[in-house]
Amino acid sequence: MSYNEHHARERRRADGGPVSRTAHHRGVGATGVRLTVGPISAAEHLAFVRTQRSVSFLQTPAWGRVKTEWRSESLGWYDGRRLVGAALVLHRPVPRLERFTLAYLPEGPVIDWTGDIDAWLDPLAAHLKAHGAFAIRLGPPVRTTTWSAAQVKEGIADPGVRRLTELSGQWADPVGARVTSRLRDAGWRPQSPEDGFGVGHPQFKYEIPLAGRTEDEVLGGMNQLWRRNIRKAAKAGVEVTVGADLKAFHDLYVHTAERDRFTPRPLRYFETMFAALGAEDPERIKLYLARHQGDLVAAAILVRVGGHAWYSYGASATEKREVRGSNACQWAMIRDSLAAGCDVYDLRGITPTLDPDDPHVGLVQFKVGSGGQAVRYVGEWDLPLRPMVYRAFELYMRRRGR
């Protein structure tokens, strides 16, 4: 019986006694693969990331230096002496129970999700429990469903369709279905809410495939409005440069937050983000600034790891919106991602709503205009390791949410 299977059977009982040291670090899958888990250095972690085609920037060692409110560590999976998997784990203590932590692996871990996941997750759970974790939260970077831009557009126009999941003809990934089923069977608890956004990272995203495509092909895949706005920005003389003026970006970002009614992050957060990610790789993070006749009209942050590029943060001026600085920024970032050999340009989260009366549908429509595809991922899941502490944590979170 695997660690997770045992946990699924016993999770209603009070927390038990210690596990042997061997069990803390070793997992045996159905294929007989024997893996061990243990701490690795940031240098070892980064070296492993560089061997992968796609790793979320949230799973780089540098991200641990960005999330200063969490304690971070790098863990590795070994097949014998060979490092075959890695994870950035963020630890947050429970109020009044500081010796226990929630172990969070955002958009990770970086392992082989196509095979027997027990061989990977059993030793992870045992290791983290032995070192004080009361629960694990992870977000497998595994897709379950994909919808084309045309399908999403048709769904928005169809009064009988209210959510992405109601669309027919979508492409289902068997790996994602298998991972979802195995996590549920092993006692993991899904954390993704109905709208796709929770306390962690979104389950539904919008992505533009780039692999094997030219600029003209990507541009041709966009809708008429996107193409027109890109041409309009160029005709108006909007100039996009890669710069380092974070203060100018942040001033515009705060203006955007006030206009669009969201809470902005402080300037020091972005300063830390650029310092940490830039130190890890000079091509990791870039600031794009769109100016029209000297006025900053839009700005955006691009992050890249291997073949994956992300539009991370954006800001735009209320004045001069007609010159379409935001579209100019997006097109510049897409072109640079193509030139860098990226496989995908990630526009990050969307909600699964297709209801025209839902205020979130506007964001969906904007991103659909880029071409690309809507993607549903496995989402975030919790594994309680100490059920009593986990229940106390859930109660605390509910109270804090009021």
DOFIRO-508515 format. One record per residue (C-alpha): x, y, z; residue number from 1. Coordinates in Angstrom, 2 decimals. Layout:
<nodes>
NODE         x         y         z   lumdo
NODE         X         Y         Z     NUM
...
</nodes>
This chain:
<nodes>
NODE         x         y         z   lumdo
NODE      0.00      0.00      0.00       1
NODE      1.42      3.42     -0.96       2
NODE      1.82      6.26      1.52       3
NODE     -1.06      8.14     -0.13       4
NODE     -3.32      5.09     -0.18       5
NODE     -2.65      4.54      3.50       6
NODE     -3.30      8.21      4.17       7
NODE     -6.58      8.14      2.26       8
NODE     -7.74      5.28      4.47       9
NODE     -6.56      6.84      7.71      10
NODE     -7.09     10.56      7.12      11
NODE    -10.11     10.72      9.44      12
NODE     -8.03      9.49     12.36      13
NODE     -5.92     11.67     14.60      14
NODE     -2.31     12.15     13.61      15
NODE     -0.22      9.05     14.26      16
NODE      3.34      8.37     15.36      17
NODE      6.60      8.81     13.45      18
NODE      7.49      6.94     10.28      19
NODE     10.82      5.24      9.80      20
NODE     13.59      7.32      8.21      21
NODE     13.66      5.12      5.11      22
NODE      9.93      5.58      4.55      23
NODE     10.35      9.33      4.79      24
NODE     12.51      9.46      1.68      25
NODE     11.69      6.53     -0.57      26
NODE      8.82      5.61     -2.87      27
NODE      8.31      2.57     -5.04      28
NODE      5.93      2.83     -7.97      29
NODE      4.05      0.08     -9.76      30
NODE      6.85     -0.06    -12.33      31
NODE      9.40     -0.82     -9.63      32
NODE     11.13      2.56     -9.96      33
NODE     12.62      3.48     -6.58      34
NODE     13.00      7.20     -5.95      35
NODE     14.31      9.12     -2.98      36
NODE     13.61     12.73     -1.99      37
NODE     15.97     15.10     -0.23      38
NODE     17.18     18.71     -0.12      39
NODE     19.22     20.05     -3.02      40
NODE     21.11     23.32     -3.38      41
NODE     19.79     26.24     -5.38      42
NODE     22.59     25.65     -7.89      43
NODE     21.58     22.00     -8.34      44
NODE     17.95     23.03     -8.65      45
NODE     18.72     25.67    -11.29      46
NODE     20.93     23.25    -13.24      47
NODE     18.01     20.80    -13.38      48
NODE     15.58     23.52    -14.50      49
NODE     17.91     24.36    -17.37      50
NODE     17.65     20.79    -18.67      51
NODE     13.87     21.08    -19.03      52
NODE     12.00     22.49    -21.99      53
NODE      9.25     24.01    -19.86      54
NODE      9.23     24.81    -16.14      55
NODE      7.00     27.36    -14.45      56
NODE      8.90     30.39    -13.16      57
NODE      7.09     29.67     -9.89      58
NODE      9.22     26.52     -9.67      59
NODE     12.60     28.20    -10.06      60
NODE     14.83     28.67     -6.99      61
NODE     14.72     32.42     -7.58      62
NODE     10.99     32.50     -6.92      63
NODE     11.66     31.48     -3.34      64
NODE     13.62     34.73     -2.94      65
NODE     10.67     36.70     -4.29      66
NODE      8.14     35.22     -1.84      67
NODE      9.77     36.66      1.25      68
NODE      6.74     35.94      3.45      69
NODE      7.35     32.20      2.96      70
NODE     10.31     30.03      3.89      71
NODE     11.57     28.25      0.78      72
NODE     13.57     25.13      0.07      73
NODE     14.58     23.13     -2.98      74
NODE     13.91     19.39     -3.03      75
NODE     15.12     16.81     -5.51      76
NODE     14.07     13.31     -6.56      77
NODE     16.87     10.83     -7.13      78
NODE     16.90      7.60     -9.08      79
NODE     20.06      6.22     -7.53      80
NODE     22.49      9.12     -7.83      81
NODE     20.75     10.75    -10.78      82
NODE     18.60     13.82    -10.14      83
NODE     15.34     13.18    -12.02      84
NODE     12.92     15.72    -10.52      85
NODE     12.92     18.97     -8.57      86
NODE     10.59     21.25     -6.67      87
NODE     10.51     24.64     -5.03      88
NODE      8.60     24.24     -1.77      89
NODE      7.24     27.31      0.01      90
NODE      6.51     26.87      3.72      91
NODE      4.06     28.97      5.70      92
NODE      3.42     28.33      9.41      93
NODE      0.00     28.07     10.99      94
NODE     -0.86     30.93     13.39      95
NODE     -0.37     29.75     16.97      96
NODE      0.99     26.44     15.65      97
NODE      4.24     27.76     14.18      98
NODE      6.06     24.42     14.33      99
NODE      3.78     23.13     11.55     100
NODE      3.75     24.47      8.00     101
NODE      1.70     24.33      4.85     102
NODE      4.10     23.09      2.15     103
NODE      3.14     24.75     -1.14     104
NODE      4.48     23.76     -4.58     105
NODE      3.01     26.35     -6.99     106
NODE      2.64     24.95    -10.52     107
NODE      4.82     22.02     -9.53     108
NODE      6.62     19.82     -8.84     109
NODE      8.78     19.27    -11.94     110
NODE      8.49     15.51    -12.30     111
NODE      7.33     12.96    -14.87     112
NODE      3.54     13.15    -14.58     113
NODE      2.94     10.61    -17.36     114
NODE      3.70      7.49    -15.32     115
NODE      3.05      6.22    -11.80     116
NODE      2.74      9.41     -9.75     117
NODE      2.74      7.49     -6.44     118
NODE      6.42      6.78     -6.97     119
NODE      7.00     10.54     -6.96     120
NODE      4.45     11.84     -4.45     121
NODE      4.77      9.16     -1.76     122
NODE      8.38     10.03     -0.82     123
NODE      7.55     13.75     -1.09     124
NODE      4.68     13.40      1.39     125
NODE      6.79     11.34      3.78     126
NODE      9.72     13.76      3.63     127
NODE      7.59     16.84      4.20     128
NODE      5.62     15.28      7.05     129
NODE      8.86     14.30      8.75     130
NODE     10.01     17.90      8.54     131
NODE      6.91     19.50     10.05     132
NODE      4.42     19.96      7.23     133
NODE      0.78     19.54      8.23     134
NODE     -0.35     19.52      4.57     135
NODE      0.94     19.72      1.01     136
NODE     -0.60     21.93     -1.65     137
NODE      0.56     21.42     -5.22     138
NODE     -0.55     22.41     -8.71     139
NODE      0.51     19.84    -11.31     140
NODE      1.57     21.54    -14.59     141
NODE     -0.66     19.09    -16.45     142
NODE     -3.48     19.94    -18.84     143
NODE     -6.85     18.23    -18.79     144
NODE     -8.79     20.05    -21.53     145
NODE     -8.12     22.44    -24.41     146
NODE    -10.55     24.61    -26.40     147
NODE     -9.71     26.49    -29.59     148
NODE    -10.36     30.22    -29.94     149
NODE    -13.15     29.45    -32.43     150
NODE    -14.87     27.13    -29.94     151
NODE    -14.69     29.72    -27.17     152
NODE    -16.02     32.43    -29.48     153
NODE    -18.94     30.22    -30.51     154
NODE    -19.65     29.42    -26.86     155
NODE    -19.85     33.11    -25.94     156
NODE    -22.33     33.66    -28.79     157
NODE    -24.47     30.65    -27.79     158
NODE    -27.12     31.64    -25.19     159
NODE    -27.35     28.01    -24.09     160
NODE    -23.68     27.88    -23.01     161
NODE    -22.53     29.47    -19.77     162
NODE    -19.14     27.86    -19.09     163
NODE    -16.14     26.53    -20.97     164
NODE    -16.80     23.08    -19.54     165
NODE    -20.18     23.00    -21.33     166
NODE    -18.58     23.32    -24.78     167
NODE    -18.56     20.25    -26.99     168
NODE    -15.66     19.18    -29.16     169
NODE    -12.90     20.06    -26.71     170
NODE     -9.65     18.09    -26.67     171
NODE     -9.16     16.03    -23.51     172
NODE     -5.69     15.03    -22.33     173
NODE     -5.59     11.46    -21.00     174
NODE     -2.59     12.26    -18.80     175
NODE     -4.52     15.02    -17.06     176
NODE     -7.52     12.75    -16.54     177
NODE     -5.30     10.05    -15.05     178
NODE     -3.49     12.47    -12.72     179
NODE     -6.79     13.93    -11.52     180
NODE     -8.22     10.47    -10.85     181
NODE     -5.10      9.27     -9.04     182
NODE     -4.90     12.33     -6.80     183
NODE     -8.54     11.97     -5.82     184
NODE     -8.18      8.24     -5.13     185
NODE     -5.12      8.88     -2.97     186
NODE     -6.90     11.33     -0.67     187
NODE     -5.85     14.64     -2.20     188
NODE     -8.51     17.37     -2.02     189
NODE     -9.19     19.70     -4.99     190
NODE     -8.84     23.38     -4.10     191
NODE     -9.85     25.05     -7.37     192
NODE    -13.11     26.99     -6.91     193
NODE    -15.97     27.27     -9.35     194
NODE    -14.63     30.41    -11.02     195
NODE    -11.16     28.98    -11.51     196
NODE     -9.46     31.48     -9.18     197
NODE     -8.64     30.72     -5.58     198
NODE     -6.01     31.58     -3.02     199
NODE     -3.38     30.09     -5.32     200
NODE     -2.98     30.10     -9.09     201
NODE     -5.67     29.85    -11.78     202
NODE     -6.81     26.50    -13.15     203
NODE     -7.96     27.97    -16.48     204
NODE     -5.45     29.83    -18.65     205
NODE     -5.16     31.25    -22.12     206
NODE     -2.13     30.36    -24.23     207
NODE     -0.86     31.10    -27.74     208
NODE      1.07     28.18    -29.28     209
NODE      4.27     29.41    -30.97     210
NODE      6.19     26.24    -31.85     211
NODE      6.77     25.94    -35.59     212
NODE      4.92     29.18    -36.39     213
NODE      6.07     32.42    -38.03     214
NODE      5.17     35.97    -37.03     215
NODE      2.78     36.18    -39.96     216
NODE      1.07     32.95    -38.92     217
NODE      0.65     34.10    -35.32     218
NODE     -0.61     37.50    -36.44     219
NODE     -2.98     35.83    -38.90     220
NODE     -4.42     33.72    -36.08     221
NODE     -5.55     36.85    -34.21     222
NODE     -8.97     38.35    -34.75     223
NODE     -9.50     41.46    -36.83     224
NODE     -9.64     43.76    -33.79     225
NODE     -6.27     42.63    -32.44     226
NODE     -4.62     42.97    -35.87     227
NODE     -6.18     46.39    -36.39     228
NODE     -5.04     47.62    -32.97     229
NODE     -1.48     46.41    -33.56     230
NODE     -1.40     48.26    -36.89     231
NODE     -3.02     51.32    -35.31     232
NODE     -0.32     51.50    -32.62     233
NODE      2.42     51.27    -35.23     234
NODE      0.78     53.93    -37.43     235
NODE      0.37     56.25    -34.41     236
NODE      4.08     56.01    -33.72     237
NODE      3.95     54.00    -30.48     238
NODE      7.47     52.85    -29.61     239
NODE      8.05     49.81    -27.42     240
NODE     11.38     49.41    -25.68     241
NODE     12.81     47.01    -23.12     242
NODE     13.86     49.08    -20.14     243
NODE     14.57     49.15    -16.42     244
NODE     12.42     52.03    -15.16     245
NODE     10.41     50.10    -12.59     246
NODE      9.26     53.31    -10.90     247
NODE      7.61     54.48    -14.14     248
NODE      5.99     51.06    -14.56     249
NODE      4.77     51.05    -10.97     250
NODE      3.25     54.52    -11.18     251
NODE      1.26     53.43    -14.22     252
NODE      0.37     50.11    -12.57     253
NODE     -1.02     51.91     -9.49     254
NODE     -3.06     54.14    -11.81     255
NODE     -4.40     51.01    -13.53     256
NODE     -5.27     49.46    -10.17     257
NODE     -7.23     52.53     -9.10     258
NODE     -9.12     52.59    -12.40     259
NODE     -9.83     48.86    -12.54     260
NODE    -10.36     48.46     -8.78     261
NODE     -7.77     45.92     -7.72     262
NODE     -5.16     46.07     -4.99     263
NODE     -1.70     46.80     -6.41     264
NODE      1.52     45.24     -5.20     265
NODE      4.14     47.62     -3.75     266
NODE      7.12     48.79     -5.78     267
NODE      9.51     46.80     -3.58     268
NODE      7.81     43.56     -4.70     269
NODE      8.71     44.25     -8.32     270
NODE     12.20     45.37     -7.38     271
NODE     12.71     42.06     -5.55     272
NODE     11.20     40.12     -8.45     273
NODE     13.51     41.68    -11.03     274
NODE     16.57     41.36     -8.81     275
NODE     15.96     37.69     -7.97     276
NODE     14.87     36.44    -11.39     277
NODE     17.41     38.57    -13.24     278
NODE     20.26     37.28    -11.10     279
NODE     19.27     33.71    -11.95     280
NODE     19.23     34.36    -15.71     281
NODE     19.62     37.74    -17.48     282
NODE     16.92     36.68    -19.98     283
NODE     14.45     35.56    -17.32     284
NODE     12.47     38.77    -16.86     285
NODE     12.03     41.92    -18.94     286
NODE     10.09     45.16    -18.67     287
NODE      8.40     46.45    -21.83     288
NODE      7.52     50.16    -22.01     289
NODE      5.25     51.60    -24.72     290
NODE      5.55     55.36    -25.30     291
NODE      3.71     57.74    -27.57     292
NODE      5.34     61.10    -28.17     293
NODE      7.27     60.65    -24.93     294
NODE      4.25     59.67    -22.81     295
NODE      4.19     56.23    -21.20     296
NODE      0.91     54.71    -22.39     297
NODE      1.40     51.04    -21.46     298
NODE      3.87     48.71    -19.79     299
NODE      4.14     44.97    -19.25     300
NODE      6.39     42.36    -17.67     301
NODE      7.50     39.26    -19.57     302
NODE      8.98     36.20    -17.84     303
NODE     10.61     33.32    -19.71     304
NODE     11.91     29.90    -18.64     305
NODE     13.10     27.60    -21.41     306
NODE     10.43     27.39    -24.09     307
NODE      7.64     29.01    -22.04     308
NODE      6.99     32.77    -21.90     309
NODE      4.48     34.50    -19.62     310
NODE      2.76     37.86    -19.74     311
NODE      3.02     38.45    -16.01     312
NODE      1.86     42.00    -15.19     313
NODE      0.50     44.86    -17.26     314
NODE     -0.48     48.52    -16.90     315
NODE     -2.05     51.11    -19.18     316
NODE     -2.83     54.81    -19.15     317
NODE     -6.42     56.03    -19.29     318
NODE     -5.45     58.84    -21.63     319
NODE     -4.32     58.02    -25.15     320
NODE     -5.98     54.61    -25.07     321
NODE     -6.79     55.14    -28.72     322
NODE     -3.11     54.62    -29.68     323
NODE     -3.35     51.02    -28.40     324
NODE     -0.16     50.86    -26.37     325
NODE     -1.21     47.63    -24.65     326
NODE     -1.57     45.82    -27.98     327
NODE      1.83     47.16    -29.03     328
NODE      3.37     45.75    -25.83     329
NODE      1.73     42.38    -26.35     330
NODE      2.89     42.12    -29.95     331
NODE      6.45     43.08    -29.01     332
NODE      6.53     40.41    -26.30     333
NODE      5.05     37.77    -28.62     334
NODE      7.60     38.59    -31.34     335
NODE     10.48     38.41    -28.87     336
NODE      9.17     35.09    -27.54     337
NODE      9.07     33.74    -31.09     338
NODE     12.61     34.97    -31.73     339
NODE     13.77     33.26    -28.51     340
NODE     12.39     29.93    -29.77     341
NODE      9.54     29.67    -27.26     342
NODE      6.83     27.04    -27.67     343
NODE      4.06     28.98    -25.96     344
NODE      3.12     32.53    -24.99     345
NODE      1.08     32.38    -21.81     346
NODE     -1.53     35.06    -21.15     347
NODE     -2.16     33.53    -17.70     348
NODE     -5.49     33.16    -15.99     349
NODE     -9.07     33.38    -17.18     350
NODE    -12.33     32.38    -15.55     351
NODE    -14.33     29.58    -17.23     352
NODE    -17.39     31.79    -17.68     353
NODE    -18.89     32.37    -21.12     354
NODE    -21.95     34.17    -19.75     355
NODE    -22.19     37.59    -21.46     356
NODE    -23.66     39.03    -18.25     357
NODE    -20.62     37.99    -16.20     358
NODE    -18.12     40.88    -15.83     359
NODE    -15.23     38.40    -16.22     360
NODE    -16.24     37.50    -19.77     361
NODE    -14.61     40.69    -21.08     362
NODE    -11.17     39.36    -20.12     363
NODE    -11.95     36.08    -21.85     364
NODE    -13.01     37.90    -25.02     365
NODE     -9.85     40.04    -24.99     366
NODE     -7.58     37.02    -24.74     367
NODE     -9.56     34.99    -27.28     368
NODE     -8.86     37.77    -29.77     369
NODE     -5.18     36.80    -29.67     370
NODE     -5.97     33.45    -31.32     371
NODE     -4.53     30.68    -29.22     372
NODE     -6.50     28.37    -26.97     373
NODE     -8.14     28.13    -23.57     374
NODE     -6.60     25.45    -21.36     375
NODE     -7.82     23.78    -18.20     376
NODE     -5.16     22.36    -15.89     377
NODE     -5.46     19.77    -13.14     378
NODE     -5.68     22.61    -10.60     379
NODE     -4.41     22.81     -7.05     380
NODE     -4.81     19.95     -4.58     381
NODE     -4.20     19.54     -0.84     382
NODE     -3.01     16.44      0.97     383
NODE     -3.61     16.73      4.74     384
NODE     -0.68     15.08      6.57     385
NODE     -1.85     15.99     10.07     386
NODE     -5.66     16.03      9.91     387
NODE     -6.27     17.84     13.20     388
NODE     -3.88     20.66     12.32     389
NODE     -5.31     20.82      8.79     390
NODE     -8.83     21.24     10.17     391
NODE     -7.59     24.07     12.40     392
NODE     -5.99     25.67      9.33     393
NODE     -9.24     25.40      7.35     394
NODE    -11.14     27.02     10.21     395
NODE     -8.59     29.84     10.40     396
NODE     -8.85     30.46      6.63     397
NODE    -12.65     30.54      6.76     398
NODE    -12.60     33.05      9.60     399
NODE    -10.03     35.20      7.84     400
NODE    -12.18     35.21      4.71     401
NODE    -15.09     36.81      6.52     402
</nodes>
